[in-house]
Amino acid sequence: MTSPLLDVSGVTLTFGGFKVLDDVSLSVGTGECVGLIGPNGAGKSSVLNCVTRNYRNELGSVTFADRSLDDVRPHDVVRGGIARTFQNVELSPTHTVLRNTLVGAHSRMRASFVEGLFGLTRSRRDEVRVEAEARELLARFGLGARVDRPLGELPYGSRKLVEIARALLGRPRMLLLDEPVAGTSSDERAEIGAHIRELAKDQGLSMVLVEHDVKFVRSMADRIVVLDFGRVIASGQPDEVLRQPTVISAYLGEGSTTDQ
């Protein structure tokens, strides 16, 4: 049996004496999408922050591609093949769609700081190559005609797509999506989901998907892991997990149902 691409094992995270994560374990195989769901405050984003090493867990381990991430710095996690998006769009509204997207390629650029500063040949070649790739990616997302417009002029759903494009431009092996359709309309959710599925299939991407829209997660995920109060309460195939009484109870406690 091959080892998973991402392995989170027994991770515990404490803030001010409060256990944000309590012995959390999950794994993601190559090309697999794992949905990570749970009520508000369950610890979902904290799991992503432990993977990207923005948070340092007290116990447990995080391994990616058979390499321990426990002592790895956040920017080296990106260079190692993990990219992420955020709950809130972390982009500059005054800069163009293209410029916002190009930020995602910084981990791939081969030119040194000095070459970039003085506009030397290799730096210019890198910029031309990456810009062409960014324009192609944005065109696939239906944003080809908007690449030179300020990001702030785009509707919210399109800005979410730009953030995903920025993450993908780094050519990651794994994409961590933190509420990619939060605040979007039903049409925008369908569009975003279709683009993610298409790119994931084409690039063989593995994904961890954090999202409150359970219907969206069910349509995307191969497996689902459910957190509640920082602990894993269920894990398995989507339909099987979403029928479990403990999962239904966790969502009903927040005024939701697993059929939304």
C-alpha positions as CSV (number, residue, x, y, z in Angstrom):
1,M,0.0,0.0,0.0
2,T,1.4,3.4,-1.0
3,S,1.8,6.0,1.6
4,P,-0.5,9.1,1.5
5,L,0.8,12.3,-0.1
6,L,-0.2,14.2,3.1
7,D,-0.4,12.7,6.5
8,V,-1.5,14.6,9.6
9,S,-1.1,12.3,12.6
10,G,-2.2,13.0,16.1
11,V,-1.9,16.7,15.8
12,T,-2.7,18.7,19.0
13,L,-2.7,22.5,19.1
14,T,-3.4,24.6,22.2
15,F,-4.0,28.4,22.5
16,G,-4.1,29.9,26.0
17,G,-4.7,26.5,27.6
18,F,-7.6,25.7,25.2
19,K,-7.2,22.7,22.9
20,V,-8.0,24.0,19.4
21,L,-7.0,20.7,17.9
22,D,-7.1,17.4,19.9
23,D,-5.3,14.4,18.4
24,V,-6.4,15.1,14.9
25,S,-5.4,12.7,12.2
26,L,-6.2,12.7,8.5
27,S,-4.5,11.7,5.2
28,V,-4.8,12.6,1.6
29,G,-3.7,10.4,-1.3
30,T,-2.3,11.5,-4.7
31,G,-5.1,13.0,-6.8
32,E,-7.6,12.8,-4.0
33,C,-9.9,15.5,-2.6
34,V,-10.7,15.3,1.1
35,G,-13.4,17.5,2.5
36,L,-12.8,18.9,6.0
37,I,-16.1,20.0,7.5
38,G,-17.6,21.0,10.9
39,P,-19.4,23.8,12.7
40,N,-17.8,27.2,13.2
41,G,-14.8,27.0,15.6
42,A,-14.3,23.3,15.0
43,G,-10.7,23.8,14.1
44,K,-10.8,23.4,10.3
45,S,-8.6,26.4,9.4
46,S,-6.3,25.5,12.2
47,V,-5.6,22.2,10.5
48,L,-4.6,24.0,7.3
49,N,-2.4,26.4,9.3
50,C,-0.6,23.4,10.9
51,V,0.0,21.9,7.5
52,T,1.4,25.2,6.1
53,R,3.4,25.6,9.4
54,N,1.8,29.0,10.2
55,Y,0.8,27.2,13.4
56,R,3.2,24.9,15.3
57,N,1.4,21.9,16.9
58,E,2.5,20.7,20.3
59,L,2.0,17.0,19.6
60,G,1.7,14.9,16.5
61,S,3.3,15.2,13.1
62,V,2.7,16.5,9.6
63,T,4.3,14.7,6.6
64,F,4.1,15.6,3.0
65,A,5.5,13.4,0.2
66,D,7.3,11.3,2.9
67,R,9.0,14.4,4.3
68,S,8.4,15.7,7.8
69,L,7.1,19.3,7.8
70,D,7.5,19.7,11.6
71,D,10.7,21.9,11.3
72,V,9.9,23.4,7.9
73,R,9.4,27.2,7.5
74,P,6.1,28.3,5.8
75,H,7.7,29.6,2.6
76,D,9.5,26.3,2.2
77,V,6.2,24.5,2.5
78,V,5.1,26.4,-0.6
79,R,8.3,25.6,-2.4
80,G,7.7,22.0,-1.5
81,G,4.4,21.8,-3.4
82,I,1.6,23.0,-1.1
83,A,-0.5,26.1,-1.9
84,R,-3.6,27.5,-0.2
85,T,-6.4,29.9,-0.5
86,F,-8.0,31.8,2.5
87,Q,-11.5,32.4,3.9
88,N,-11.3,36.0,2.9
89,V,-9.9,37.0,-0.4
90,E,-6.2,37.9,0.2
91,L,-5.7,40.0,-2.9
92,S,-5.0,43.7,-3.8
93,P,-8.2,45.3,-5.2
94,T,-6.2,48.1,-6.8
95,H,-3.8,45.9,-8.7
96,T,-4.8,44.1,-11.9
97,V,-6.1,40.6,-12.1
98,L,-2.9,39.6,-13.9
99,R,-0.6,41.1,-11.3
100,N,-2.5,39.5,-8.4
101,T,-2.2,36.2,-10.1
102,L,1.5,36.5,-10.8
103,V,2.3,36.6,-7.1
104,G,1.6,32.9,-7.0
105,A,4.6,32.1,-9.1
106,H,7.2,33.5,-6.8
107,S,8.2,30.1,-5.5
108,R,9.0,28.9,-9.1
109,M,11.1,31.9,-10.2
110,R,14.7,30.8,-10.9
111,A,16.2,34.3,-11.4
112,S,18.1,35.7,-8.4
113,F,17.1,39.0,-6.7
114,V,20.0,40.8,-8.4
115,E,18.9,39.6,-11.9
116,G,15.4,40.7,-11.2
117,L,16.5,44.1,-9.9
118,F,18.6,44.9,-13.0
119,G,16.3,43.2,-15.5
120,L,18.9,40.7,-16.7
121,T,18.1,38.2,-19.4
122,R,17.1,35.2,-17.3
123,S,14.8,37.3,-15.2
124,R,13.0,38.6,-18.3
125,R,12.6,35.1,-19.7
126,D,11.1,33.9,-16.5
127,E,8.6,36.8,-16.4
128,V,7.5,36.3,-20.0
129,R,7.0,32.5,-19.5
130,V,5.1,32.9,-16.2
131,E,2.9,35.7,-17.5
132,A,1.9,33.6,-20.5
133,E,1.0,30.8,-18.2
134,A,-1.0,33.1,-16.0
135,R,-2.9,34.5,-18.9
136,E,-3.7,31.0,-20.1
137,L,-4.9,29.9,-16.7
138,L,-7.1,33.0,-16.3
139,A,-8.6,32.4,-19.7
140,R,-9.5,28.9,-18.6
141,F,-11.3,30.4,-15.7
142,G,-13.3,32.7,-18.0
143,L,-11.3,35.8,-17.0
144,G,-9.2,36.3,-20.1
145,A,-10.9,39.6,-21.1
146,R,-10.4,41.0,-17.6
147,V,-6.7,40.3,-16.9
148,D,-5.7,44.0,-17.1
149,R,-8.6,45.3,-15.1
150,P,-8.3,46.2,-11.4
151,L,-9.3,43.3,-9.3
152,G,-11.7,45.4,-7.3
153,E,-13.9,45.8,-10.4
154,L,-14.7,42.1,-10.5
155,P,-17.7,40.5,-8.8
156,Y,-16.8,38.5,-5.6
157,G,-17.1,35.1,-7.2
158,S,-14.6,36.1,-9.9
159,R,-12.2,37.4,-7.2
160,K,-12.4,33.9,-5.6
161,L,-11.4,32.4,-8.9
162,V,-8.4,34.8,-9.2
163,E,-7.2,33.7,-5.7
164,I,-7.4,30.0,-6.8
165,A,-5.6,30.9,-10.0
166,R,-2.8,32.5,-8.0
167,A,-2.4,29.4,-5.9
168,L,-2.4,27.2,-9.0
169,L,0.3,29.3,-10.7
170,G,2.8,27.9,-8.2
171,R,2.2,24.5,-9.7
172,P,1.5,22.8,-6.4
173,R,1.0,19.1,-5.9
174,M,-1.5,19.9,-3.2
175,L,-4.1,22.7,-2.9
176,L,-5.6,23.7,0.4
177,L,-8.9,25.4,-0.2
178,D,-10.3,27.4,2.8
179,E,-14.0,28.2,2.1
180,P,-13.6,28.8,-1.7
181,V,-17.3,29.4,-2.3
182,A,-18.2,31.3,0.9
183,G,-20.2,34.4,0.1
184,T,-20.9,33.4,-3.5
185,S,-24.2,32.9,-5.3
186,S,-25.4,29.4,-6.4
187,D,-24.3,30.1,-10.0
188,E,-20.9,31.2,-8.8
189,R,-20.5,28.1,-6.7
190,A,-21.3,25.9,-9.6
191,E,-18.8,27.8,-11.8
192,I,-16.0,27.6,-9.2
193,G,-16.6,23.9,-8.6
194,A,-16.5,23.1,-12.3
195,H,-13.2,25.0,-12.7
196,I,-11.6,23.3,-9.7
197,R,-12.6,19.8,-10.8
198,E,-11.3,20.4,-14.3
199,L,-7.9,21.8,-13.2
200,A,-7.5,19.1,-10.5
201,K,-8.1,16.4,-13.0
202,D,-5.8,17.9,-15.6
203,Q,-3.0,18.5,-13.1
204,G,-3.4,15.5,-10.9
205,L,-3.9,17.8,-7.9
206,S,-4.6,16.5,-4.4
207,M,-6.8,18.8,-2.3
208,V,-8.1,19.5,1.1
209,L,-11.4,21.4,0.9
210,V,-12.7,23.3,3.9
211,E,-16.2,24.5,3.3
212,H,-19.5,25.1,5.1
213,D,-21.6,24.3,2.0
214,V,-22.1,20.6,2.6
215,K,-23.7,20.1,-0.8
216,F,-20.7,21.7,-2.5
217,V,-18.3,19.4,-0.5
218,R,-20.3,16.3,-1.3
219,S,-20.0,17.2,-5.0
220,M,-16.3,17.6,-4.8
221,A,-14.8,15.3,-2.2
222,D,-13.8,11.6,-2.4
223,R,-13.8,11.4,1.4
224,I,-14.9,13.6,4.2
225,V,-13.4,14.2,7.6
226,V,-15.7,15.9,10.2
227,L,-14.3,18.0,13.1
228,D,-16.2,19.2,16.2
229,F,-14.6,21.0,19.1
230,G,-11.1,20.2,17.6
231,R,-11.7,16.4,17.4
232,V,-12.4,14.1,14.5
233,I,-15.9,12.7,15.0
234,A,-16.3,11.0,11.6
235,S,-14.3,10.1,8.5
236,G,-15.2,8.2,5.3
237,Q,-17.2,8.3,2.1
238,P,-19.4,11.4,1.9
239,D,-22.8,9.9,1.9
240,E,-21.9,7.5,4.6
241,V,-20.4,10.2,6.9
242,L,-23.2,12.7,6.3
243,R,-25.8,10.1,7.5
244,Q,-24.1,9.6,10.9
245,P,-26.1,10.9,13.9
246,T,-23.0,12.5,15.5
247,V,-22.4,14.5,12.3
248,I,-26.1,15.5,12.0
249,S,-26.1,16.5,15.6
250,A,-23.0,18.7,15.2
251,Y,-24.6,20.6,12.4
252,L,-28.1,20.8,13.9
253,G,-26.4,22.4,16.9
254,E,-25.5,25.3,14.6
255,G,-28.9,25.5,12.9
256,S,-27.8,23.6,9.8
257,T,-28.5,20.3,8.2
258,T,-26.2,18.0,6.2
259,D,-28.7,18.2,3.2
260,Q,-28.1,21.9,2.5
